Amino acid sequence: MVNKWDLRGKISASVYRKRVLSKLNEGVFTPKELEKDLNIKMSHVSRTLTELQKLNLIECLTPALRKGRQYRITKQGEKILKEVEKLNKK
C-alpha cells in the first residue's frame, strides 16, 4: 500500500495527474470528455487514468465498456487532492 506522502508527491509531480484528478473532483467524465475539457492528448489522458486508478485515487464505473468508460474520484482521491491543493496555496 502506498502511503499518503507518496501519493501527495506523485500527484504534485505531474501536471496531468493533478489536472485530471481536479476535473474528476467535479463529477463523472469519460476519457474523451477529459481530453476535450482539459485540452490534453488522449494518450496522456489514458496513461494518467491508468496511473490514478492503480493508486486507488479514481475508479472506473463502467469497466465492461471498451468505449465511453465513466470515471470518478474516490474518497481517498478527494483527500489527497485537498492536501495537494493546500500545499500549492502556501
C-alpha positions in Angstrom: 0.0 0.0 0.0 1.2 3.5 -0.9 1.3 6.0 2.0 -0.3 9.4 1.8 3.0 11.2 1.5 3.9 9.1 -1.6 0.5 9.9 -3.1 0.9 13.6 -2.5 4.3 13.6 -4.1 3.0 11.5 -7.1 0.2 14.0 -7.7 2.3 17.1 -7.2 5.0 15.8 -9.6 2.6 15.7 -12.6 0.5 18.5 -14.1 -1.5 15.8 -15.9 -2.3 13.8 -12.8 -3.2 17.0 -10.9 -5.5 18.4 -13.6 -7.3 15.1 -14.3 -7.8 14.4 -10.6 -9.1 18.0 -10.1 -11.5 17.6 -13.1 -12.8 14.3 -11.7 -13.5 16.0 -8.4 -16.2 18.0 -10.3 -18.1 14.9 -11.4 -18.1 11.8 -13.6 -16.3 12.0 -17.0 -15.3 9.9 -20.0 -11.7 10.0 -21.3 -13.0 11.8 -24.4 -14.6 14.5 -22.2 -11.4 14.9 -20.2 -9.4 15.2 -23.4 -11.7 18.0 -24.6 -12.2 19.8 -21.4 -8.6 19.8 -20.3 -7.1 20.1 -23.8 -4.8 17.1 -23.2 -3.9 14.5 -25.8 -5.8 11.2 -25.4 -2.6 9.2 -24.9 -1.8 11.4 -21.8 -5.4 11.1 -20.5 -5.3 7.3 -20.9 -2.0 6.9 -19.2 -3.0 9.3 -16.4 -6.3 7.5 -15.8 -4.4 4.2 -15.5 -1.9 5.6 -13.1 -4.6 7.2 -10.9 -6.7 4.0 -10.9 -3.7 1.9 -9.8 -3.2 4.3 -6.9 -6.9 4.0 -6.0 -7.5 7.7 -6.4 -10.1 7.2 -9.1 -12.4 4.4 -10.2 -14.0 3.3 -13.4 -17.7 2.9 -13.1 -18.2 1.0 -16.4 -15.1 -1.3 -16.7 -17.0 -3.7 -19.1 -17.2 -1.0 -21.8 -14.5 -0.6 -24.4 -15.5 3.0 -25.3 -17.3 5.6 -23.2 -16.0 4.4 -19.8 -17.1 6.6 -16.9 -14.6 7.7 -14.2 -14.9 9.4 -10.9 -12.7 10.3 -8.0 -12.6 8.1 -4.8 -12.8 9.3 -1.2 -9.0 8.8 -0.9 -8.5 10.8 -4.1 -10.6 13.6 -2.7 -8.4 13.7 0.5 -5.2 13.6 -1.4 -6.3 16.3 -3.8 -7.3 18.6 -0.9 -3.8 18.2 0.6 -2.1 18.9 -2.7 -4.2 22.0 -3.2 -3.5 23.2 0.3 0.3 22.7 -0.4 0.0 24.7 -3.6 -1.6 27.7 -1.8 1.4 28.1 0.5 
